[in-house]
């Protein structure tokens, strides 16, 4: 009670335990610079072929980057990857 009165943060033991559990979890892998480029182009509506042309890479490489993006963002498709990108602040409107 005194700590709360002094303006200090006070957490119940159950909340503190959950918070510590989250802090201990490993951070998800960050997207590479190239993966971010691919995600930005996908978010802008580019097809795999268009993305490949813009980045001077093959379509197969774009698909590989997308698979890595899906795994890192823990999603299953392009739309979910774009949504996750906005939610995580990787993409800006």
Phi, psi and omega in degrees: 000317181295321180296317178298319179298324179282357179088011179279154178287133180232127180236143174291156180303323181292319178292317179299320178296317179294319180297316179295325177298321179289322181294326182283340180294140178294143178291143177296153179301137177281150177286143176287168179301319181292320178297322176296320177300315180297315180298319178296318179292320177298317179297330179279357176098008180289142173281172176300318180297314179296319178298316179301315180296317182293327183261001179058046177227171180278162176297325178298322178292321176299315180298321178296316177300318179298319178298320178294320178298313180302316182295315182292325180270355180057051178232174184242350182206175183300313182299317179293324179296317179295316179300315179296323178299318177291318181298325182270001178078015178281335180240147175238145181295000000 
